[in-house]
Amino acid sequence: MKVAIDQILNRTKMRLLLTQTTHADAYLEKLINEAATHHIGGLDNFVVSCETLDIDCLKARLPINAVDLICYSFPDATGCSGCCIDCMNPHNPNATCSCPNWFVADRNILTEFCGSGVSAGLSSNFFDVQNGYIVFPSSVTQPTVKVWYRGLNIDEDGIAILDESWERGLSAYAAWQYAIAHFKSYASEQRKLWQMEWTAQRERIRGLALQRDAILHKPEVSAIARAILMNPMVMTNRNG
């Protein structure tokens, strides 16, 4: 079950004996969000999303919360992006477009995107991402691109979507960090206890996420295991 950040904030303030004031609320909320987005690192931190992006100067800027780009396609009904060799051949106007429907990331391929020559990469379904942008070949004529990406699970304000099972850990992290900044008000033993609690809860959160993921994908894992047992050659098939 998902919870609002206010619920975790209230628990943190109870730890720190700050329930009678709001002067530290903004900082504590920042600490809670910091732990959720940058320090948990569990599977539940990420979701797969789909968006249509504008292409400007042969670049499309990825959403700010994107971590991994899974694939993209051009939303044009014809499927033509202008990037295949047939589309680029001015001497053969009757050529049939062979633009792929889907493009996937492959960092092992080097392509000539900006030169005048035509590289083999322009007719293949791979691409690369540079500093948060998809960079397209100069032959692409489409104004938009539809992308599927894995990104941080955040709301429209950039605040992490919080799971109820994270409450204890996130409040411990926020209390620990706040106490470090105000060390004269909190004993070193208490600061250490909050640090230890956060560390233990972080590993528990990661473990629960892995457990849920394993249950969700159990049928696929079982199918792969059965295929290997029935045909051991599958294990050595690098093209499968």
N, C-alpha and C positions, 0 to 999 in steps of 0.2 A: 504494500500500500504506500502511496506517495503522501508526503506531508509538506506543509508550508515551512519556510525557513523560520517563521515566528515561533513555531513549536520548539525548534532546536535552540533558538535564541533564548527563550524563556528558561530552558533547562540550564543553559550556560550561565545565565545571570544568577540562577539559584546557586550554582557552584561557587560563583565569585562574590556572593552576597551583594549583588547590585540590583535587586528587584525593586528598590525604591527610587531608582533613577533611570533616565534614558540617555544620559550623556555619552555612554559607551556603545550604544546600540549599533550605530553605523559601522564602527570598527569591528565589533563582534560579528556582524553579518558578513563583512568582508572576509574575516578569518574562516567562518563556516564555509562560505562559497569557495575560498581558496583551497581548503582541504578537500572539498567534494570534487572540484574540477582538476586539481593538479597533483594531489597526493594519494588518493585512493587507488587510481589506476586499475579498477576492476572492469569486468565486461559490462556491468550495468551502467557504466559511465557513458556508454556510446550507443547511438542508434543510427540506423540507415535511413537517409532522407533523400528526397528527390526535389530538384528545383530547376526552373528554366532560367538561364543566364543570358544576358546581352553580350554579344561579341563586338568589341570596340578595338580597332587597330589590330585585328588578328589576335586578340587576347580576350579571355573571359575570366573575370575575377571570381574565385571560389568563395563560398560563404565563410564568414569569419570563424565559425566553429568547426569547419571541415578538417578532418585529420587525414583520412585516406580517400582518394578518389577511386571509386570502383569501376565505373564505366560512363560513357556518354553516348548520345545519339543526337542527330539533327531532327527537329520536329517537322521538317518539311514533308508533306504527304508523299512526295516522289522518292524520298530517301536519298536524293542527290545532294551532296555537299560541295561538289566542285573540286574534290581533292583526289580523284582517281586519274590514272593516266589517260583513260578514254575521254574524260571530261576536259582534260587539259590539252588535248591534241587538236589544234586548230585546222589541221590538214585532213581531218576525218570527221566531218560534221554529222555523219550518220552512225557514228560509233555508239554502242550501247553502254550506258552508264554502269560502272561496276563498283560504285561506292559501297563500302560495307555498311550494314545497318547499325552495328555496334562497334565502339572503339574501347580498348582496354589498355591499361598502363603496362609498359614494359621498358624498364630502364636499361636493359641490355642492348637496345637497338638505338643506333645513331642515325638521325635523319637530317637532310638538308632542308630546312624550313624556309630560309630567307634568300637562298641563292637563286640564280637564274636557271640552273640546271634542274632536271627532273630526277629525283632520287627514287629508289624503289620504295622508300618509306611512304611516299605519298599515295600509294595504291594499297596500303596495308592498314589493318585495323589496330594500330597502336599509336600512342602519344606519350608525351612527357609533361610534367608540371614544373614550373619554375617560379619559386618564391610566391606561391599562392595563386598563380595564374595558369590556365591552360593556354599554351602557345600553339596557334594553328599555322598550317602552311599558307603561303601567300595566295594559293589557288582557292581557298575556301570562300564561298560567296554568301553563306547563310548568315542572317543577322542575329540568330539566337542558337543556343545549344541546351539540350536537356541533360542534366547530370544526376548521377546517383552517387552518394558519398557517405562515408562513415564519419560521424562527427559527435562532439560532446552533446550530451542530452541537456540542453539548456532551454529556458523560455525566451520570450521575445525581449526581455530586459537583460539577457545574458546571465541570469541566475540559474544555477544547476537545479535540475529536477531531483528532489531528494527522496530517498527511500526511507521508510520508517525504521528499517533495521540499521540505518546509519546514525540514528539520533545520538546514541551514547558515544560513539566514536568521534563524531564531529563536535559535539559539545566539549568533550575532553580535549580535543585539539585546540579549540578556540580558547578554552579556559587556560590551558598551558601557555599558549602564545601571549595571551593578555597578561598572565601572571609574570612572564619573563620581562615584559615591558614595564611592569609595575612591581618589581621584585621586592621593594620595601614593604609592600602590603601583604605579601604571601610568603610563607615559609618555604625554604628550599625543598624540604621533604614533601610538601604538598605539590610543588611544581613537578617534582620527580614522579610522584604518583600519577598525576594527570598525563605526563609524557608516556609512562608505561601503559596506562590504560588506552591511550590513543594508539600506540603501536600494536597492542594486542587486538583491539577492535578493528584496526585497518586490515590485519591479516584475516580476521573472521569475515569481514565484509567481502574480501576477495574470494575467500573460500566458498561462501554462500553463492556468489555469482557463478563460480565455476561449476558448482553442484547443480544449479538451476539450468545452466547451459548444457551440461551433460545429459540431464533428464530430457530436455527439449529435443536434443539431437540423437537420442539413444537409437531410434529406428535406423537412421542413416549409418551410425557407427556399426550397428549389428549387421547391416547389409554388406558393408565393406569387409567386415570380419568373415562373414560367410563366404564372400566371393574369394577371399584369399585362401581359405581352407579348401574350397572346392577346386581352385586353380592357383597353385603356388606361383605360377609364372607371372601372375598379376603383380607380385611384389617387385619384380625386376623390370616391369614395363614402364619406362620413363615417359612414354608418350600417352599413357592412359589417363 
